[in-house]
Amino acid sequence: MRLQGKVVITMLLPLAGLLAVVVRQDLANTRERAIEDGSASLQDAVVNAATLFDGQFRRMAQVADTAAIAVQDYRDWNPEELFGFAHAVVARDPVILAFGSIWEPGVLQDAPGRFMPFAERDD
């Protein structure tokens, strides 16, 4: 065997094998880091979105509670006033997309079934 062949076998093949192991390990580490970074980023985005939704839902519940108190005594309201109230709530609060009132038949009108005036934002 010539000297070149011996050098290749004794030096270059082990170096090539070591290089292959190191490259494979680096790719595995890079993959794990990318997955961890993506997971952390996605988790942060989900937490932020959930916090925004929670705040908006709390705001909607607050408006609904306030409105329920405002129209608690239905004898003081007629259907047109309730419908106007629903439109005013939707127009004034950017979080509220729609607002409706519902009552049993015979309470404010004699029509059969339930009546529900409903106001919603056009945009």
Protein Blocks (a to p, Z undefined) as FASTA:
>chain_A
ZZklmmmmmmmmmmmmmmmmmmmmmmmmmmmmmmmmmmmmmmmmmmmmmmmmmmmmmmmm
mmmmmmmmmmmpmmlpcfklmmmmmmmmmmmpmklmbdcddddehklmcbecjddddddd
fZZ
